[in-house]
Amino acid sequence: MDEKEIASLLEELMAYARIPRNIRERIEDSIKFLETDRPKEEKISHITSVLDDAANDPNVSSSARTQIWSVISILEQEANNIV
């Protein structure tokens, strides 16, 4: 999975109607972080951390939390494939 595919996953998550605005902003920042020259492992780690914080936000609905966990799971699988 390349950075474009990861960005696509994050964009789909941002489009989900039950994601609060503050979480959308953090996800958007994560998409911008993908464009940096940092190693892929670091990018995935950063995004996973942002999404984990988002999943624990009390303002996030259970359905949005499920969507976030789904993306985290995909990113963790990708991280395992890198190593």
Buried (B, 14 or more C-beta within 10 A) or exposed (E): BEBEEBBEBBEEBBEBEEBBEEBBEBBEEBBEBBEEEEEBEEBBBBBBEBBEEBBEBEEBEEEBBEBBEBBBEBBEEBBEEEE
